[in-house]
Amino acid sequence: MKLARVRSFPRRVSLWAGATHQSRPYLGPLIFVSSTQYFYAQIAAAWVFRPNYSLVNNTISDLGNTACTQSRGHDQTYLLCSPHHLLMNVAFGFLGGAMAVGPLFLYQEFKGRGGCEQKAALVGFALMSIAGVGAILVGVFPENTISYMHKIGAGLAIGLGNVGIFVLGAVLTLPEAMRRYMLVFSTISATALTLFACHKYFGIGAGTMERVAAYPETIWLITFGLYVWRFHPTHHSPSVYAHGEPTGS
């Protein structure tokens, strides 16, 4: 009996997401657009960070550091003190929730296309949902606690998220400008993540390199949410995009 319930769970989730999307088609896009809070939380946390927060040298995770401690970098010892660390870690969790739940609804916009597009939508949005779990781990395990869990979470959040974006951009029929953004910046982000993990910053600083890896993904969440909110791809045939943007519905 328990095994049958486990096997039926994905189907029940799918039916629930489909029904919810039918009655509230704005919900999925709204969840993605809510990712804007991630940037506002960083501003608020950086505002009171001690000493002055550096976008070049400080990582995003420094804002969620829960203890005012001396930390050793590659060539110096520096103070990390983020009085608003709780706000930042909640923001990480909220972002992860948006990444994990939003795809359940946005997938409904593309699953009716069939063939390769439906499969790509399933794979791409599934990867984004798993990436969301990674972002939640980043908030639950700040960098100064269980560091390997924090790193695993960050790797999942940025790595799998960008793979998902690349898959969607490579297969789905979307406006050409959006497809190019998805393909180019997911590749750049994945490369920057690899360099950051290897501590290769090429003079631009750890903070800059991490932002090159992380920010395009969040910007995509917001812009893609706005796009679906405005045009509802499920209402359009892929041929609509053959000569440019859809005209709306």
Summary of the structure (lengths in Angstrom):
residues: 249
radius of gyration: 19.3
end to end distance: 45.5
largest distance: 58.9
contacts: 822
relative contact order: 0.13
helix: 74%
strand: 4%
